[in-house]
Amino acid sequence: MTIAPQNTAVSLTISMDNSQSVNQVLWLPVRLGTAFLRRLWWHTKGYGIIFSIMFLTLMSLIFLSIHWSYRKLLIVPTPQDELDLESSK
């Protein structure tokens, strides 16, 4: 016995709204930007403390170097130095 092939092909009409695909392409940079900013914000919370400590350390070293250089440039005798010079005579 042979089975006769049946023609079961039904025509389906598929319609896509092209505005959705264009809309997704237009919003892609915005979504990538927000993902980047969220990732950056997450990392800054973790590294913010480390960077702030490094910044404070750097500022204090700059202050100390300026302070020491001015002390060496402007040698001002203190009253204790004058007393030591007089007592050695």
Backbone bond lengths (Angstrom), bond angles and torsions (degrees), N, CA, C in turn:
res aa  C-N    CA-C-N  psi(-1)  N-CA   C-N-CA  omega(-1)  CA-C   N-CA-C  phi
1 M - - - 1.421 - - 1.522 110.00 -
2 T 1.235 112.27 138.31 1.457 117.30 177.35 1.513 108.71 -114.05
3 I 1.280 112.35 143.36 1.462 118.29 179.36 1.517 106.80 -99.71
4 A 1.260 115.30 127.36 1.455 119.80 179.85 1.517 109.54 -73.21
5 P 1.322 117.31 132.53 1.467 119.34 179.18 1.515 110.10 -66.36
6 Q 1.283 112.33 134.69 1.461 117.75 179.02 1.524 109.50 -100.63
7 N 1.268 115.49 139.81 1.460 120.64 178.55 1.532 107.92 -87.60
8 T 1.330 115.37 96.41 1.471 119.86 -176.62 1.517 112.47 -102.50
9 A 1.306 116.10 8.69 1.464 118.84 -178.49 1.510 109.31 -70.33
10 V 1.296 114.88 121.98 1.452 121.07 178.49 1.518 106.87 -112.52
11 S 1.255 116.34 133.19 1.460 118.62 -179.77 1.524 109.12 -77.37
12 L 1.320 114.95 122.47 1.456 121.45 177.28 1.516 108.21 -108.47
13 T 1.248 115.46 131.70 1.458 118.67 176.19 1.526 107.99 -101.07
14 I 1.298 114.83 120.82 1.468 121.19 179.18 1.512 106.84 -111.14
15 S 1.269 114.60 120.32 1.461 118.62 178.27 1.525 108.50 -118.85
16 M 1.310 115.07 131.50 1.463 120.16 178.32 1.511 108.71 -113.72
17 D 1.268 113.62 142.95 1.445 118.96 176.37 1.526 107.54 -84.71
18 N 1.300 117.21 113.02 1.460 121.03 -177.13 1.513 112.21 -68.33
19 S 1.308 118.44 -20.38 1.465 119.68 -179.56 1.520 111.31 -67.39
20 Q 1.338 117.86 -27.81 1.468 119.57 178.08 1.518 110.63 -67.81
21 S 1.323 118.31 -44.50 1.457 119.76 -178.71 1.526 110.35 -67.78
22 V 1.326 118.21 -37.42 1.463 120.96 176.88 1.519 109.92 -67.23
23 N 1.330 116.51 -39.61 1.453 120.82 179.56 1.527 110.87 -63.61
24 Q 1.323 116.91 -39.35 1.465 120.06 179.12 1.518 110.83 -67.02
25 V 1.313 117.39 -37.41 1.462 120.38 178.88 1.524 110.55 -67.56
26 L 1.317 116.70 -37.04 1.460 119.21 179.44 1.523 112.45 -69.92
27 W 1.325 118.04 -33.27 1.463 121.48 -178.87 1.523 112.63 -85.36
28 L 1.317 118.78 -6.93 1.464 121.13 -177.55 1.531 112.30 -61.18
29 P 1.335 120.70 -47.07 1.478 118.98 177.79 1.531 113.12 -62.17
30 V 1.315 116.36 -33.86 1.469 119.28 179.27 1.527 109.94 -67.71
31 R 1.319 116.32 -43.25 1.471 118.92 178.97 1.512 111.72 -66.52
32 L 1.342 117.20 -38.76 1.465 119.57 177.11 1.521 111.20 -66.20
33 G 1.336 116.43 -38.05 1.463 120.04 178.54 1.514 112.48 -65.06
34 T 1.338 116.21 -42.57 1.466 118.37 179.22 1.520 111.17 -67.99
35 A 1.330 117.28 -35.70 1.470 119.36 176.96 1.520 110.31 -64.90
36 F 1.341 116.57 -40.31 1.461 120.14 178.45 1.524 110.91 -64.66
37 L 1.328 117.15 -43.87 1.467 119.96 -179.73 1.526 112.07 -65.97
38 R 1.324 117.15 -37.74 1.468 119.12 176.77 1.520 111.13 -64.40
39 R 1.334 116.74 -41.90 1.464 120.19 178.49 1.527 110.47 -65.23
40 L 1.332 116.51 -41.76 1.460 120.43 178.62 1.531 111.06 -63.88
41 W 1.326 117.61 -41.93 1.465 121.57 178.61 1.517 110.84 -62.95
42 W 1.333 117.39 -39.48 1.460 120.94 179.71 1.520 110.15 -64.45
43 H 1.333 117.35 -40.83 1.465 120.15 -179.95 1.520 111.67 -71.82
44 T 1.333 118.09 -35.43 1.461 118.57 -179.31 1.520 111.65 -68.45
45 K 1.316 118.05 -29.43 1.466 118.97 176.66 1.522 109.87 -65.32
46 G 1.313 116.94 -37.92 1.461 119.97 -179.43 1.514 113.15 -75.22
47 Y 1.332 116.00 -42.98 1.452 119.90 -175.64 1.521 113.14 -93.29
48 G 1.302 118.64 -4.75 1.467 121.16 -178.13 1.507 112.60 -61.91
49 I 1.315 117.03 -41.02 1.466 120.94 179.81 1.519 110.37 -65.74
50 I 1.319 116.32 -41.95 1.468 120.01 -179.57 1.521 110.36 -64.73
51 F 1.346 116.74 -44.80 1.459 120.04 179.57 1.522 111.79 -66.07
52 S 1.322 117.77 -35.75 1.463 119.15 179.21 1.520 111.17 -68.29
53 I 1.322 117.56 -38.98 1.470 120.46 177.34 1.524 110.10 -65.75
54 M 1.339 116.50 -41.86 1.470 119.70 178.07 1.530 110.58 -63.91
55 F 1.334 117.29 -39.56 1.462 120.96 179.20 1.519 110.93 -65.12
56 L 1.326 118.17 -44.39 1.467 120.95 178.76 1.519 111.45 -64.02
57 T 1.323 117.04 -38.68 1.461 120.66 177.87 1.521 110.79 -64.50
58 L 1.320 116.45 -43.68 1.460 120.36 179.02 1.527 111.14 -63.73
59 M 1.330 117.50 -42.48 1.462 120.19 179.26 1.525 111.81 -64.56
60 S 1.328 116.48 -38.62 1.467 118.41 179.35 1.523 111.03 -69.08
61 L 1.330 117.77 -36.61 1.467 119.71 177.02 1.524 111.08 -67.22
62 I 1.314 117.83 -38.10 1.465 120.43 176.60 1.525 109.97 -64.50
63 F 1.323 116.85 -43.51 1.463 119.97 178.03 1.524 111.45 -61.45
64 L 1.325 116.85 -44.26 1.462 119.35 179.97 1.516 112.27 -65.43
65 S 1.313 117.81 -38.28 1.470 119.35 179.04 1.523 110.84 -66.94
66 I 1.318 117.42 -39.49 1.471 119.57 176.53 1.522 110.07 -65.30
67 H 1.310 116.75 -42.61 1.474 120.83 -179.72 1.527 110.84 -62.60
68 W 1.325 117.59 -46.10 1.459 120.74 -179.33 1.523 111.67 -67.35
69 S 1.320 117.05 -37.69 1.467 118.17 -179.53 1.525 110.83 -68.48
70 Y 1.331 119.03 -38.01 1.460 120.39 176.38 1.517 111.87 -68.39
71 R 1.308 117.27 -33.67 1.472 118.77 177.47 1.522 110.65 -66.87
72 K 1.336 117.34 -35.41 1.468 119.24 179.30 1.525 111.40 -76.41
73 L 1.326 116.73 -33.21 1.461 119.44 179.40 1.518 111.92 -73.72
74 L 1.297 116.02 -42.64 1.460 121.02 -177.79 1.519 109.69 -107.64
75 I 1.298 115.03 81.91 1.462 119.08 -179.98 1.524 107.63 -80.27
76 V 1.299 114.00 109.29 1.461 120.53 179.88 1.524 107.34 -110.87
77 P 1.308 116.58 123.79 1.474 117.16 179.95 1.526 110.72 -68.25
78 T 1.278 114.67 133.99 1.462 120.22 178.13 1.522 108.77 -90.18
79 P 1.301 118.40 160.94 1.482 120.01 178.84 1.525 112.47 -58.02
80 Q 1.298 118.19 -32.03 1.462 120.05 179.81 1.528 110.15 -67.47
81 D 1.339 118.40 -37.23 1.462 121.07 176.92 1.534 111.28 -63.74
82 E 1.313 116.18 -39.52 1.456 119.24 178.69 1.521 111.22 -65.27
83 L 1.323 116.92 -38.30 1.461 119.61 177.94 1.514 110.81 -66.27
84 D 1.302 117.88 -39.12 1.458 120.63 179.64 1.531 110.48 -65.74
85 L 1.318 117.27 -38.09 1.459 119.68 179.57 1.524 110.97 -67.23
86 E 1.292 118.20 -36.82 1.470 121.28 -179.93 1.523 111.73 -73.23
87 S 1.309 116.41 -33.91 1.461 117.81 -177.99 1.519 112.03 -75.30
88 S 1.320 117.34 -20.19 1.466 119.21 -179.46 1.516 112.20 -80.42
89 K 1.345 118.00 -13.84 1.461 120.36 -179.54 1.462 112.82 -73.43
